[in-house]
C-alpha cells in the first residue's frame, strides 16, 4: 500500500511540473482540451523507466531570452543521446496548423526526464530568486523552456539546470531582465545586432565578441539563424569541418531539429546564448529561401514542385520549421492561439520600445523568386502589396502610436529586410534596379508606414535590418513625397541601420577583394540619395548604445571567418540625436571617416587595426 501511495504522489507531482516546460504548453493552458493531456502525462511518469542521471547530458548548453521586467525565458536541452528525435507524429495527421501540441498525438513515453532549475543574483546561486522543476521527453526533442519569474527589473541573474536529485548540472548561464515600463534609466541600454550565420561558410566569431567584451545588455537577432541547404549548394563546409547536418536540403521536423542542433555546436554561438539574453526573430532561411505565405524560391504549391521536393507541401514544411524553431529558441509564444506569430514588442523603461516584426513568413505577399522578377517589379506599387499582412501591419502602426503616447524616448524596429530604397542596378539591371525581395518590392506597405510616421509626427524611430550580408546606414526618407536634403539630413523622419552577416558571404561574392568591394560601395552610395555609408566587404555585426539624448551605432568587421578568432575591426561609428530624426553630421555623417566601404562626404582610412576580444578582460586587446 505504501509503495502504491508513493507512486500516486510521484504521478501527481509530475502532472504539476510538466506544464512548467513551455514547449508542452501550446496552444494554450487556457484551453486544456487542446494542450497537455494530464491523463497522458500521468501515464508517462513511470519511475521504473526513468533514465539514470549519468545517462543524460546537457547537449547544447543553456540560453535565455525575451526579457520582461519580472521574468525571462530560460532554455536547455538534456538528453540520453546527442541525436534529435526523428518522430514527425506531432506535425502530421489531424494536428492544428502550426500547432505545438504533443501529448494528444504521441505514444506514451514512460521515461520523461526531470530537470530542476535555479536562478540567483550571483554565480553561487546562494540567494535564490526563483526555482522550479520541469520535465522533457523526445516529443519536444528533449528541450526545456521555462519562464523564470518573481525577478527584479533590469537586473543581472545567473541560472543553472540540473537533472533532478543529482549533481549532473548544466553550464552556468547569465541573463538580464528588462527595465520596468515606467522606469527612468540612469545609463544607456546596449544591444548587439546580428543576422545571417551560415555554418559551412565560416565560424561565428562575431557572436562571441560582445560576450568576451561584456559590452551589451541584450542580443538582437534579425534572422537567418540557420540555412536550409545541403552542403555545397550555398557554402562548402568540408575544408572547415563544418558540414551542416543532415547533409541534405531540410524538409522534415527531424531535419530542422538536426540543423538547429548542428548550428548550436558553434562555440561562439553557445557563448553568446550562455552569457546574454536574446530577442530573435526569423527571416526566410529558417524555413526556405525567399519564403512568403504561399511558398519559397524552390518550393510552391504546384504539382511539379511537390514531386521535386519529395512530396512535401509548403505548409507542411513551414509547420516543421516553425515547430523546431520554437522548441530550440529561448522565446515566448506571445499569442498562444496563433502559433505562426513571432512578431512582438518589448518596452525597456521609458527609454525605448523595441518592435520585432515578421516581414517574411506570417502573411507576406508573393516575392521575387528569381524567375518572376519582371512581374514583381510590375506589381511592386500595387495597393495590395504587403510584407506582413493586414493584422500585423495594423498592430505595427498601433505600436508606433502607443509608444509615442506613452512617452518612450525611442522606437527601435527590428525587421528582416532593408527598408530604404536601394538602386542596385550595378548588381541587377537597369530594367529591375531594386531588390524586390525587400521593402522596395512592397511600395504600398512602405508608403503606409512612412505616412503613419510623418502624419503622426512620430520622432526618434530607428529601423534595424539584416538579410543583405552587407552594411548600410541611411536617413529614413519618403522619397518623392517629402523634400530631403542629403547634406543636412533635413526632411528625414528617422534612421536605418542595416548590418552585415555573421558569416554568410558578401552579396558580391565570397572572394571579392577589398578594393573591388569599396569601388562597388562607392557606386551604390552615389546612386542612392538617402544612403550615407555602405560596406560590402566585412562580415560582422553592430552595437547600439541607446540613451535619452542620443543613439550611437558602432559597426564591427571580422577579419576572417575561416578560422576561429576573437579579433574585430571597428569600421564606423554613427550617432542620432534625440528629436533630429536623421544621422548626426559632425560636421559630416560618421565624423567624416570610416575604415571600409564608402562614406558620403567623408573618407576611407584603412588602419587594419584589430582588437582581440579574447584579451579584452586583461586590458591588452590590440
BAVOTI-926981 format. One line per field, with one value per residue (C-alpha): residue in three letters; x, y, z; chain. Coordinates in Angstrom, 2 decimals, always signed. Example, Ala and Ser with C-alpha at 12.3 -4.5 7.8 and 13.67 -1.06 7.14 Angstrom:
2
resn: ALA, SER
x: +12.30, +13.67
y: -4.50, -1.06
z: +7.80, +7.14
chain: A, A
END
This chain:
622
resn: UNK, UNK, UNK, UNK, UNK, UNK, UNK, UNK, UNK, UNK, UNK, UNK, UNK, UNK, UNK, UNK, UNK, UNK, UNK, UNK, UNK, UNK, UNK, UNK, UNK, UNK, UNK, UNK, UNK, UNK, UNK, UNK, UNK, UNK, UNK, UNK, UNK, UNK, UNK, UNK, UNK, UNK, UNK, UNK, UNK, UNK, UNK, UNK, UNK, UNK, UNK, UNK, UNK, UNK, UNK, UNK, UNK, UNK, UNK, UNK, UNK, UNK, UNK, UNK, UNK, UNK, UNK, UNK, UNK, UNK, UNK, UNK, UNK, UNK, UNK, UNK, UNK, UNK, UNK, UNK, UNK, UNK, UNK, UNK, UNK, UNK, UNK, UNK, UNK, UNK, UNK, UNK, UNK, UNK, UNK, UNK, UNK, UNK, UNK, UNK, UNK, UNK, UNK, UNK, UNK, UNK, UNK, UNK, UNK, UNK, UNK, UNK, UNK, UNK, UNK, UNK, UNK, UNK, UNK, UNK, UNK, UNK, UNK, UNK, UNK, UNK, UNK, UNK, UNK, UNK, UNK, UNK, UNK, UNK, UNK, UNK, UNK, UNK, UNK, UNK, UNK, UNK, UNK, UNK, UNK, UNK, UNK, UNK, UNK, UNK, UNK, UNK, UNK, UNK, UNK, UNK, UNK, UNK, UNK, UNK, UNK, UNK, UNK, UNK, UNK, UNK, UNK, UNK, UNK, UNK, UNK, UNK, UNK, UNK, UNK, UNK, UNK, UNK, UNK, UNK, UNK, UNK, UNK, UNK, UNK, UNK, UNK, UNK, UNK, UNK, UNK, UNK, UNK, UNK, UNK, UNK, UNK, UNK, UNK, UNK, UNK, UNK, UNK, UNK, UNK, UNK, UNK, UNK, UNK, UNK, UNK, UNK, UNK, UNK, UNK, UNK, UNK, UNK, UNK, UNK, UNK, UNK, UNK, UNK, UNK, UNK, UNK, UNK, UNK, UNK, UNK, UNK, UNK, UNK, UNK, UNK, UNK, UNK, UNK, UNK, UNK, UNK, UNK, UNK, UNK, UNK, UNK, UNK, UNK, UNK, UNK, UNK, UNK, UNK, UNK, UNK, UNK, UNK, UNK, UNK, UNK, UNK, UNK, UNK, UNK, UNK, UNK, UNK, UNK, UNK, UNK, UNK, UNK, UNK, UNK, UNK, UNK, UNK, UNK, UNK, UNK, UNK, UNK, UNK, UNK, UNK, UNK, UNK, UNK, UNK, UNK, UNK, UNK, UNK, UNK, UNK, UNK, UNK, UNK, UNK, UNK, UNK, UNK, UNK, UNK, UNK, UNK, UNK, UNK, UNK, UNK, UNK, UNK, UNK, UNK, UNK, UNK, UNK, UNK, UNK, UNK, UNK, UNK, UNK, UNK, UNK, UNK, UNK, UNK, UNK, UNK, UNK, UNK, UNK, UNK, UNK, UNK, UNK, UNK, UNK, UNK, UNK, UNK, UNK, UNK, UNK, UNK, UNK, UNK, UNK, UNK, UNK, UNK, UNK, UNK, UNK, UNK, UNK, UNK, UNK, UNK, UNK, UNK, UNK, UNK, UNK, UNK, UNK, UNK, UNK, UNK, UNK, UNK, UNK, UNK, UNK, UNK, UNK, UNK, UNK, UNK, UNK, UNK, UNK, UNK, UNK, UNK, UNK, UNK, UNK, UNK, UNK, UNK, UNK, UNK, UNK, UNK, UNK, UNK, UNK, UNK, UNK, UNK, UNK, UNK, UNK, UNK, UNK, UNK, UNK, UNK, UNK, UNK, UNK, UNK, UNK, UNK, UNK, UNK, UNK, UNK, UNK, UNK, UNK, UNK, UNK, UNK, UNK, UNK, UNK, UNK, UNK, UNK, UNK, UNK, UNK, UNK, UNK, UNK, UNK, UNK, UNK, UNK, UNK, UNK, UNK, UNK, UNK, UNK, UNK, UNK, UNK, UNK, UNK, UNK, UNK, UNK, UNK, UNK, UNK, UNK, UNK, UNK, UNK, UNK, UNK, UNK, UNK, UNK, UNK, UNK, UNK, UNK, UNK, UNK, UNK, UNK, UNK, UNK, UNK, UNK, UNK, UNK, UNK, UNK, UNK, UNK, UNK, UNK, UNK, UNK, UNK, UNK, UNK, UNK, UNK, UNK, UNK, UNK, UNK, UNK, UNK, UNK, UNK, UNK, UNK, UNK, UNK, UNK, UNK, UNK, UNK, UNK, UNK, UNK, UNK, UNK, UNK, UNK, UNK, UNK, UNK, UNK, UNK, UNK, UNK, UNK, UNK, UNK, UNK, UNK, UNK, UNK, UNK, UNK, UNK, UNK, UNK, UNK, UNK, UNK, UNK, UNK, UNK, UNK, UNK, UNK, UNK, UNK, UNK, UNK, UNK, UNK, UNK, UNK, UNK, UNK, UNK, UNK, UNK, UNK, UNK, UNK, UNK, UNK, UNK, UNK, UNK, UNK, UNK, UNK, UNK, UNK, UNK, UNK, UNK, UNK, UNK, UNK, UNK, UNK, UNK, UNK, UNK, UNK, UNK, UNK, UNK, UNK, UNK, UNK, UNK, UNK, UNK, UNK, UNK, UNK, UNK, UNK, UNK, UNK, UNK, UNK, UNK, UNK, UNK, UNK, UNK, UNK, UNK, UNK, UNK, UNK, UNK, UNK, UNK, UNK, UNK, UNK, UNK, UNK, UNK
x: +0.00, +2.80, +4.53, +1.21, +0.66, +4.21, +3.63, +0.43, +2.27, +5.03, +2.49, +0.66, +3.92, +4.82, +1.48, +2.20, +5.62, +5.03, +3.29, +6.29, +8.11, +6.62, +7.33, +4.48, +2.11, +0.88, -1.53, -2.62, -3.03, -6.25, -7.59, -6.61, -8.53, -6.19, -2.98, -1.49, -3.48, -2.89, -4.04, -1.26, +1.27, +0.30, +0.89, +4.28, +5.77, +6.69, +9.53, +10.65, +11.51, +13.49, +16.95, +19.77, +21.39, +24.70, +22.92, +21.96, +23.88, +23.20, +23.98, +23.76, +24.48, +21.97, +20.22, +17.89, +15.70, +12.64, +13.26, +10.38, +10.82, +9.88, +10.67, +12.85, +12.81, +15.45, +16.36, +18.43, +18.43, +19.03, +19.02, +20.26, +21.83, +23.18, +20.91, +17.48, +14.11, +13.05, +9.30, +7.09, +3.89, +3.29, +3.22, +1.15, -2.43, -5.22, -3.00, -3.69, -1.75, +1.48, +0.41, +2.84, +0.70, +2.39, +0.68, -2.53, -0.76, +2.29, +2.68, +3.07, +6.71, +7.43, +10.79, +10.28, +13.37, +13.11, +15.06, +15.35, +16.41, +17.60, +18.05, +20.16, +21.89, +25.42, +27.17, +26.91, +23.11, +23.03, +20.34, +17.63, +15.29, +13.30, +13.48, +11.38, +11.06, +10.09, +10.00, +11.02, +10.92, +11.61, +8.30, +9.83, +13.35, +14.36, +14.29, +13.42, +12.00, +10.82, +9.87, +11.80, +9.53, +9.48, +12.59, +13.67, +13.77, +16.98, +18.95, +21.63, +20.87, +22.66, +20.90, +21.58, +19.73, +20.38, +18.96, +16.62, +18.15, +21.63, +24.85, +24.53, +24.43, +24.27, +26.76, +26.06, +24.12, +23.80, +20.81, +19.20, +15.64, +14.15, +13.68, +10.24, +7.94, +7.88, +11.50, +13.75, +17.19, +20.43, +22.58, +22.32, +20.85, +23.30, +22.31, +24.31, +22.59, +23.27, +21.91, +22.75, +25.01, +25.83, +27.57, +29.62, +30.83, +32.72, +32.95, +30.50, +33.26, +31.04, +28.71, +31.47, +32.99, +30.36, +30.27, +34.03, +33.96, +30.89, +29.69, +25.92, +22.80, +20.82, +21.33, +19.01, +18.99, +17.18, +17.03, +18.73, +19.80, +20.14, +20.26, +18.29, +20.66, +22.65, +26.40, +27.90, +24.76, +25.46, +28.63, +31.15, +31.95, +34.38, +37.60, +36.46, +34.90, +31.57, +29.12, +25.53, +23.58, +21.64, +23.71, +20.76, +18.19, +15.93, +12.17, +11.07, +10.74, +13.82, +15.73, +15.04, +15.79, +19.09, +20.09, +19.42, +21.36, +24.32, +24.47, +24.33, +27.65, +29.49, +31.40, +30.85, +27.12, +26.99, +28.90, +26.56, +23.48, +25.06, +26.08, +23.32, +19.54, +18.44, +15.49, +15.37, +13.06, +13.27, +13.96, +13.45, +16.12, +14.71, +12.10, +13.39, +14.96, +12.75, +9.79, +6.36, +2.91, +2.44, +5.89, +9.57, +12.10, +12.27, +9.01, +5.49, +2.06, +2.22, +2.32, +5.76, +7.20, +5.53, +7.07, +10.50, +10.65, +9.80, +6.15, +6.47, +3.97, +4.70, +2.56, +3.90, +7.48, +6.62, +4.92, +8.07, +10.35, +8.19, +7.80, +11.54, +12.32, +10.01, +11.47, +15.06, +14.90, +14.53, +11.48, +7.93, +4.92, +3.16, -0.20, -0.88, -3.65, -1.60, +1.39, +2.85, +3.11, +6.58, +6.03, +6.06, +7.33, +9.32, +9.20, +12.59, +11.78, +10.86, +13.89, +12.72, +10.16, +11.58, +9.19, +10.15, +8.41, +7.93, +8.24, +8.78, +6.56, +3.43, +1.44, +3.86, +2.56, +4.44, +8.07, +10.90, +11.55, +14.29, +12.18, +9.40, +11.40, +9.76, +6.32, +7.20, +8.61, +5.38, +3.17, +5.51, +3.38, +0.03, -2.00, -2.41, +1.32, +2.13, +5.18, +3.35, -0.39, -3.12, -3.33, +0.36, +0.55, -2.23, -0.62, +2.67, +1.14, -0.63, +2.72, +4.33, +1.50, +1.17, +4.93, +4.79, +1.75, +3.40, +6.43, +9.11, +12.20, +12.98, +11.28, +13.60, +12.15, +13.70, +12.84, +14.40, +14.94, +16.19, +13.54, +15.25, +15.10, +18.23, +19.17, +21.30, +21.36, +25.12, +24.33, +20.90, +19.87, +18.51, +15.16, +14.92, +17.26, +15.80, +15.78, +12.14, +12.51, +12.98, +10.64, +11.26, +9.06, +6.21, +5.94, +2.39, +3.37, +6.41, +4.37, +1.72, +4.49, +6.12, +2.76, +1.97, +5.31, +5.07, +1.34, +1.56, +4.89, +6.46, +10.05, +13.13, +12.38, +15.25, +14.84, +17.18, +17.68, +19.73, +19.33, +21.59, +25.04, +26.30, +26.22, +24.02, +23.37, +20.67, +18.42, +14.80, +13.11, +9.85, +11.44, +9.17, +6.76, +8.87, +11.67, +15.03, +18.50, +21.18, +23.80, +21.97, +19.52, +16.55, +13.31, +14.22, +11.80, +14.27, +17.33, +18.06, +20.97, +21.32, +24.02, +26.19, +26.19, +27.87, +29.39, +27.26, +29.23, +29.13, +26.30, +29.06, +30.76, +32.66, +36.06, +35.58, +38.65, +38.55, +39.34, +36.56, +34.10, +34.88, +34.55, +31.11, +30.16, +31.19, +28.83, +25.96, +26.22, +26.37, +23.34, +21.13, +20.25, +19.48, +22.28, +25.22, +27.55, +27.80, +30.25, +30.26, +33.48, +33.32, +31.34, +30.41, +27.75, +26.92, +26.27, +23.79, +24.16, +20.77, +20.42, +17.81, +19.92, +21.35, +21.80, +25.29, +25.95, +29.37, +29.90, +32.47, +34.09, +35.52, +38.91, +38.49, +35.65, +37.53, +39.37, +38.02, +39.26, +38.18, +39.56, +37.46, +37.95, +35.81, +34.55, +32.49, +30.54, +27.29, +25.06, +21.43, +20.49, +17.08, +14.45, +16.61, +15.30, +18.47, +22.07, +24.21, +26.53, +29.69, +30.45, +29.51, +27.94, +30.10, +32.56, +33.72, +35.75, +35.29, +37.56, +35.98, +33.24, +32.23, +31.11, +29.23, +31.11, +33.77, +36.90, +38.02, +41.08, +42.28, +44.07, +43.58, +43.76, +42.07, +41.06, +41.43, +38.34, +39.75, +42.19, +39.61, +39.33, +43.08, +43.12, +45.62, +43.36, +45.25
y: +0.00, +2.41, +1.93, +2.45, +5.74, +6.85, +6.12, +8.16, +11.04, +10.93, +10.89, +13.89, +15.76, +15.09, +16.46, +19.67, +20.12, +19.15, +22.45, +24.36, +23.36, +25.87, +23.61, +21.42, +24.29, +25.22, +26.14, +27.35, +26.23, +28.24, +25.56, +22.28, +20.16, +21.43, +21.28, +18.90, +15.80, +15.39, +11.80, +11.11, +12.98, +10.91, +7.72, +8.92, +9.31, +5.70, +5.81, +2.36, +3.62, +6.73, +7.41, +7.45, +10.86, +9.56, +8.53, +12.13, +15.09, +18.78, +18.60, +22.22, +24.49, +26.99, +30.06, +32.83, +35.35, +37.58, +39.51, +41.16, +43.34, +40.46, +37.35, +35.82, +32.63, +30.00, +27.13, +23.97, +20.50, +17.38, +14.05, +10.47, +10.96, +13.75, +12.99, +14.52, +12.84, +11.50, +11.26, +13.51, +12.47, +15.93, +17.53, +15.04, +13.88, +15.97, +18.31, +22.08, +24.11, +25.41, +23.81, +22.89, +20.23, +16.96, +14.83, +14.17, +12.66, +10.80, +7.33, +7.38, +7.82, +6.19, +7.88, +11.64, +13.45, +15.55, +18.82, +21.41, +25.00, +27.72, +31.48, +33.73, +37.08, +35.62, +32.52, +30.73, +30.82, +31.21, +33.90, +32.13, +34.42, +31.63, +27.88, +25.10, +21.70, +20.70, +17.59, +16.91, +13.99, +13.00, +14.55, +18.02, +16.88, +16.81, +20.62, +22.51, +26.02, +27.64, +31.12, +32.34, +34.68, +36.96, +38.77, +42.39, +44.72, +45.49, +43.09, +40.56, +36.99, +33.67, +30.37, +26.67, +23.46, +20.07, +16.60, +16.14, +14.81, +14.62, +16.57, +16.44, +20.16, +22.34, +25.14, +28.30, +30.88, +34.63, +36.75, +40.13, +41.27, +44.26, +47.64, +48.37, +50.12, +53.33, +53.11, +56.03, +54.59, +56.09, +54.59, +53.55, +50.26, +48.39, +45.98, +43.76, +43.20, +40.11, +38.29, +35.62, +32.99, +30.32, +27.30, +25.96, +29.42, +30.02, +30.35, +32.52, +34.68, +37.74, +36.18, +35.68, +39.15, +41.13, +38.33, +38.48, +42.28, +42.17, +45.14, +44.63, +44.00, +42.07, +40.41, +41.14, +38.55, +39.54, +36.13, +33.53, +31.72, +28.59, +27.84, +25.02, +23.91, +20.73, +21.08, +22.55, +24.35, +27.56, +27.03, +24.18, +23.12, +20.25, +22.26, +23.78, +20.66, +22.48, +20.37, +21.16, +18.11, +16.38, +16.71, +17.40, +20.10, +20.02, +19.42, +17.25, +18.05, +15.92, +17.78, +21.19, +19.95, +18.46, +21.59, +23.79, +21.36, +21.47, +25.26, +25.23, +23.40, +26.58, +27.68, +31.41, +30.97, +28.83, +31.53, +34.29, +32.33, +31.44, +35.00, +37.23, +37.30, +37.08, +38.68, +36.92, +36.72, +34.51, +35.55, +33.29, +30.59, +29.28, +27.88, +28.29, +30.88, +33.86, +32.46, +34.08, +32.96, +30.62, +29.24, +29.99, +30.26, +26.50, +25.23, +26.29, +24.69, +23.17, +19.53, +19.90, +21.46, +18.84, +15.99, +17.63, +18.15, +14.55, +15.06, +17.90, +20.76, +24.39, +24.40, +21.07, +22.29, +25.53, +23.58, +21.52, +24.55, +26.62, +23.83, +23.14, +26.88, +27.31, +24.20, +25.39, +29.17, +30.92, +32.96, +33.45, +32.40, +35.69, +34.69, +31.11, +30.66, +31.93, +29.63, +31.24, +34.60, +35.69, +39.47, +41.02, +44.07, +44.96, +48.13, +48.89, +51.52, +54.98, +54.78, +52.69, +50.38, +47.52, +46.27, +42.95, +42.34, +39.28, +40.52, +37.01, +34.13, +35.47, +36.91, +38.25, +38.57, +36.90, +37.92, +37.83, +34.14, +34.81, +33.65, +36.25, +39.47, +41.35, +40.51, +41.57, +44.83, +45.49, +44.96, +46.50, +49.67, +47.87, +48.97, +45.36, +44.74, +43.76, +42.34, +41.42, +41.12, +43.46, +42.18, +42.59, +45.87, +47.46, +46.16, +47.72, +51.16, +50.87, +50.06, +53.15, +55.42, +53.97, +54.22, +57.93, +58.39, +56.71, +58.96, +56.40, +58.26, +55.93, +53.43, +50.66, +48.47, +45.05, +43.73, +41.36, +43.27, +46.73, +49.44, +52.25, +52.47, +50.94, +51.39, +48.29, +48.31, +47.80, +44.26, +43.71, +45.58, +48.91, +47.23, +45.84, +48.02, +47.39, +44.46, +43.42, +40.86, +43.78, +46.70, +48.03, +45.23, +46.30, +50.03, +50.36, +48.83, +51.11, +54.19, +53.40, +53.07, +56.37, +58.14, +56.95, +58.26, +61.65, +62.25, +61.40, +63.20, +60.13, +61.06, +59.04, +55.95, +53.66, +50.70, +47.71, +45.23, +42.18, +39.80, +41.54, +40.35, +43.95, +47.11, +50.11, +53.35, +55.71, +58.56, +57.36, +59.30, +59.27, +59.94, +61.60, +62.78, +64.76, +67.19, +65.85, +67.40, +64.67, +67.18, +68.31, +65.42, +67.78, +66.08, +62.70, +61.02, +58.57, +56.41, +52.90, +50.74, +47.55, +45.07, +42.61, +38.85, +36.88, +34.52, +34.45, +35.83, +39.28, +39.71, +40.49, +37.13, +35.26, +36.05, +39.74, +41.85, +44.87, +47.21, +45.84, +45.88, +49.52, +50.51, +48.93, +50.65, +53.98, +53.45, +52.34, +55.27, +57.78, +56.18, +56.44, +59.83, +58.84, +56.24, +57.66, +54.69, +51.24, +48.35, +45.10, +43.52, +42.66, +40.03, +41.21, +42.93, +46.26, +47.50, +50.17, +52.31, +53.91, +56.80, +59.54, +62.12, +60.02, +56.63, +55.55, +52.74, +51.05, +48.72, +45.93, +43.80, +40.31, +39.99, +36.26, +33.78, +30.74, +30.39, +30.83, +34.11, +36.91, +39.66, +42.50, +45.88, +48.92, +50.01, +53.11, +54.98, +56.92, +58.97, +60.03, +62.89, +62.91, +64.84, +65.27, +62.19, +61.96, +60.89, +63.37, +65.49, +66.31, +68.02, +65.15, +61.73, +59.35, +62.06, +62.06, +58.85, +55.07, +52.04, +50.47, +50.85, +54.35, +57.26, +60.14, +63.44, +61.52, +59.48, +55.87, +55.37, +51.77, +51.24, +47.45, +47.91, +44.92, +44.25, +40.78, +40.42, +37.29, +39.63, +42.30, +41.36, +41.78, +45.21, +44.00, +43.86, +45.34
z: +0.00, +0.89, -2.49, -4.28, -2.44, -3.31, -6.98, -6.89, -5.25, -7.85, -10.65, -9.21, -8.82, -12.45, -13.59, -11.71, -13.32, -16.95, -17.85, -16.47, -19.67, -22.11, -25.07, -23.82, -23.18, -26.65, -27.96, -24.54, -20.97, -21.10, -23.44, -21.76, -24.25, -26.99, -24.99, -22.46, -21.59, -17.88, -18.18, -20.68, -18.58, -15.57, -17.51, -18.66, -15.22, -14.55, -12.00, -13.08, -16.57, -15.67, -17.07, -14.57, -14.14, -15.50, -18.73, -19.50, -20.88, -21.36, -25.05, -26.23, -23.28, -21.98, -23.34, -22.24, -23.97, -24.30, -21.07, -19.23, -16.13, -13.82, -15.86, -18.56, -20.65, -19.83, -22.16, -22.23, -23.74, -21.66, -23.46, -23.36, -26.81, -28.98, -31.93, -32.34, -32.17, -35.56, -34.98, -37.13, -35.38, -33.90, -37.37, -39.31, -39.50, -37.93, -35.92, -35.82, -38.39, -36.80, -33.53, -30.77, -29.14, -28.28, -25.73, -27.61, -30.57, -29.35, -27.97, -24.22, -23.22, -19.91, -19.45, -19.08, -17.86, -14.71, -14.57, -11.81, -12.39, -10.07, -10.58, -8.37, -8.26, -8.29, -9.56, -6.22, -6.55, -2.78, -2.95, -4.94, -6.85, -8.48, -8.87, -10.18, -11.77, -15.28, -17.44, -21.01, -23.42, -27.01, -28.11, -27.84, -28.75, -25.07, -24.92, -21.75, -21.86, -18.64, -17.52, -14.51, -12.54, -9.49, -10.72, -10.31, -13.29, -15.23, -13.06, -13.95, -12.88, -13.09, -13.65, -13.89, -14.62, -13.10, -13.52, -10.57, -7.37, -8.85, -9.31, -13.12, -13.89, -16.98, -17.60, -15.61, -17.61, -17.24, -18.21, -17.58, -17.10, -18.89, -17.20, -15.82, -18.29, -16.22, -15.07, -15.99, -16.60, -15.36, -18.11, -21.75, -22.90, -25.11, -27.87, -30.22, -33.57, -35.69, -38.73, -41.29, -39.73, -42.31, -40.76, -43.73, -44.78, -41.56, -37.81, -35.90, -34.37, -34.25, -31.67, -29.16, -29.31, -27.36, -24.79, -24.35, -24.16, -21.88, -23.90, -24.29, -22.25, -24.89, -28.26, -31.19, -33.97, -37.17, -38.76, -40.94, -37.78, -39.93, -43.66, -45.22, -47.98, -48.49, -48.17, -51.34, -52.51, -50.59, -48.64, -48.73, -45.19, -45.83, -45.51, -42.20, -40.72, -40.73, -42.74, -41.82, -40.72, -42.03, -45.20, -47.49, -48.01, -44.99, -45.05, -42.11, -38.43, -37.73, -40.44, -38.89, -35.38, -36.52, -38.42, -35.39, -33.22, -35.62, -35.60, -31.81, -31.67, -32.70, -29.60, -30.06, -30.60, -27.46, -25.56, -26.70, -25.68, -22.34, -21.44, -22.85, -23.17, -26.81, -28.61, -32.00, -34.99, -38.05, -41.64, -44.65, -44.30, -41.02, -43.42, -47.00, -49.30, -50.17, -48.31, -48.44, -47.32, -50.30, -50.98, -51.44, -54.24, -54.77, -53.31, -54.17, -54.16, -57.61, -58.62, -60.19, -57.02, -54.81, -56.79, -56.99, -53.22, -52.43, -51.59, -49.10, -49.32, -48.49, -45.36, -44.11, -44.46, -42.68, -39.87, -39.37, -39.39, -37.04, -34.52, -34.39, -34.07, -31.07, -29.44, -29.79, -29.33, -25.93, -26.94, -25.78, -27.77, -27.20, -28.65, -27.74, -30.29, -33.24, -33.48, -36.59, -34.82, -33.80, -34.05, -30.61, -28.70, -25.60, -23.53, -21.96, -19.36, -20.56, -22.84, -25.78, -27.29, -29.33, -32.02, -33.62, -36.95, -39.14, -42.71, -44.05, -43.05, -41.40, -44.28, -46.91, -50.45, -53.29, -53.51, -56.04, -56.67, -59.27, -62.22, -61.71, -61.15, -64.03, -62.64, -59.07, -60.42, -62.30, -59.21, -56.61, -56.43, -56.18, -53.16, -52.04, -51.61, -48.03, -46.30, -43.13, -43.70, -42.54, -38.95, -38.20, -40.13, -38.08, -34.89, -36.01, -36.52, -33.16, -31.54, -33.07, -31.93, -28.44, -27.97, -28.73, -26.47, -23.50, -23.91, -24.80, -25.97, -28.90, -31.18, -32.42, -35.20, -35.68, -39.12, -41.60, -44.85, -45.86, -45.62, -47.55, -51.32, -52.86, -56.51, -57.13, -60.91, -60.68, -59.48, -61.06, -64.22, -65.39, -66.03, -62.48, -60.41, -56.95, -54.54, -54.86, -52.08, -49.65, -48.88, -52.40, -53.70, -51.41, -52.04, -50.72, -47.39, -47.21, -48.11, -45.48, -42.88, -43.85, -43.99, -40.47, -39.19, -40.93, -40.35, -36.65, -36.17, -34.61, -33.84, -32.90, -35.00, -35.98, -38.31, -37.98, -40.82, -41.73, -44.70, -47.23, -45.99, -46.18, -44.05, -44.88, -42.95, -44.21, -43.29, -43.35, -46.13, -48.09, -51.45, -53.99, -51.28, -48.82, -49.52, -48.37, -48.25, -48.13, -47.00, -43.87, -43.48, -43.27, -44.29, -42.82, -40.39, -38.84, -39.47, -40.71, -39.54, -41.57, -40.62, -42.48, -41.97, -39.21, -41.78, -44.95, -47.91, -49.47, -51.98, -54.49, -53.90, -51.22, -52.75, -53.54, -52.81, -50.52, -53.42, -55.64, -52.73, -51.92, -55.58, -55.68, -52.41, -53.93, -56.85, -54.61, -52.18, -55.02, -56.67, -53.56, -52.14, -48.55, -48.21, -46.26, -45.72, -47.23, -46.89, -48.86, -47.69, -43.99, -42.09, -38.60, -36.51, -34.90, -31.40, -30.34, -27.23, -26.57, -24.14, -23.77, -25.59, -28.40, -30.02, -31.05, -33.52, -33.75, -36.73, -36.39, -39.08, -38.61, -40.39, -41.08, -40.55, -41.85, -38.55, -35.04, -33.57, -31.27, -33.49, -34.88, -36.55, -35.80, -39.22, -38.48, -35.80, -36.22, -33.95, -33.90, -31.58, -29.99, -31.92, -35.04, -36.96, -39.02, -38.79, -36.92, -39.08, -37.13, -39.46, -41.78, -41.16, -39.15, -38.23, -41.84, -41.58, -41.90, -42.14, -45.21, -47.80, -48.93, -46.74, -48.31, -47.82, -45.91, -46.46, -46.03, -43.82, -43.79, -40.49, -40.29, -36.52, -34.95, -31.38, -29.89, -27.73, -26.10, -24.33, -23.52, -19.84, -19.37, -21.00, -23.66, -26.70, -29.65
chain: A, A, A, A, A, A, A, A, A, A, A, A, A, A, A, A, A, A, A, A, A, A, A, A, A, A, A, A, A, A, A, A, A, A, A, A, A, A, A, A, A, A, A, A, A, A, A, A, A, A, A, A, A, A, A, A, A, A, A, A, A, A, A, A, A, A, A, A, A, A, A, A, A, A, A, A, A, A, A, A, A, A, A, A, A, A, A, A, A, A, A, A, A, A, A, A, A, A, A, A, A, A, A, A, A, A, A, A, A, A, A, A, A, A, A, A, A, A, A, A, A, A, A, A, A, A, A, A, A, A, A, A, A, A, A, A, A, A, A, A, A, A, A, A, A, A, A, A, A, A, A, A, A, A, A, A, A, A, A, A, A, A, A, A, A, A, A, A, A, A, A, A, A, A, A, A, A, A, A, A, A, A, A, A, A, A, A, A, A, A, A, A, A, A, A, A, A, A, A, A, A, A, A, A, A, A, A, A, A, A, A, A, A, A, A, A, A, A, A, A, A, A, A, A, A, A, A, A, A, A, A, A, A, A, A, A, A, A, A, A, A, A, A, A, A, A, A, A, A, A, A, A, A, A, A, A, A, A, A, A, A, A, A, A, A, A, A, A, A, A, A, A, A, A, A, A, A, A, A, A, A, A, A, A, A, A, A, A, A, A, A, A, A, A, A, A, A, A, A, A, A, A, A, A, A, A, A, A, A, A, A, A, A, A, A, A, A, A, A, A, A, A, A, A, A, A, A, A, A, A, A, A, A, A, A, A, A, A, A, A, A, A, A, A, A, A, A, A, A, A, A, A, A, A, A, A, A, A, A, A, A, A, A, A, A, A, A, A, A, A, A, A, A, A, A, A, A, A, A, A, A, A, A, A, A, A, A, A, A, A, A, A, A, A, A, A, A, A, A, A, A, A, A, A, A, A, A, A, A, A, A, A, A, A, A, A, A, A, A, A, A, A, A, A, A, A, A, A, A, A, A, A, A, A, A, A, A, A, A, A, A, A, A, A, A, A, A, A, A, A, A, A, A, A, A, A, A, A, A, A, A, A, A, A, A, A, A, A, A, A, A, A, A, A, A, A, A, A, A, A, A, A, A, A, A, A, A, A, A, A, A, A, A, A, A, A, A, A, A, A, A, A, A, A, A, A, A, A, A, A, A, A, A, A, A, A, A, A, A, A, A, A, A, A, A, A, A, A, A, A, A, A, A, A, A, A, A, A, A, A, A, A, A, A, A, A, A, A, A, A, A, A, A, A, A, A, A, A, A, A, A, A, A, A, A, A, A, A, A, A, A, A, A, A, A, A, A, A, A, A, A, A, A, A, A, A, A, A, A, A, A, A, A, A, A, A, A, A, A, A, A, A, A, A, A, A, A, A, A, A, A, A, A, A, A, A, A, A, A, A, A, A
END
